Amino acid sequence: MKRIDEYTQELTSMQEDIFYEIYRRSEIVKVVENVKDGNYRNAIVFKKYIAEDEFKPYNLDGKHCFIVSVATYGKSFNEYFLNSKNVTVYVTNEKTKEYAA
């Protein structure tokens, strides 16, 4: 599993832009709230997206899973917290054969 910034370093500029579009289209599968990380309370968000054939020419088709740690500071999570500045994203996909459980 790689951090999203490590993963995108391996992509071309075009692939990176398309990859972020895949991330934006992904749906939330599960949220675990109030996970303590240092002095912060975080929400761990599991997202997934199955990229259609439109992404095949860019070698980004298939299943993509995202694990996102969002600092919520003890508040209830909502999807708008994903725009927070304190977000860490990890990515797995079929190409690396790594999946979140």
QUIDASUL-V63887 format. One record per helix or strand of 3 or more residues. SS is the DSSP state (hx for helix, st for strand). FROM is the first residue (numbers start at 1). TO is the last residue. Records with the same first field share a line. If there is no record, write none. Layout:
# QUIDASUL-V63887
SS=FROM-TO, FROM-TO
This chain:
# QUIDASUL-V63887
hx=4-9, 13-25, 53-58, 79-83
st=27-37, 40-51, 62-71, 87-93
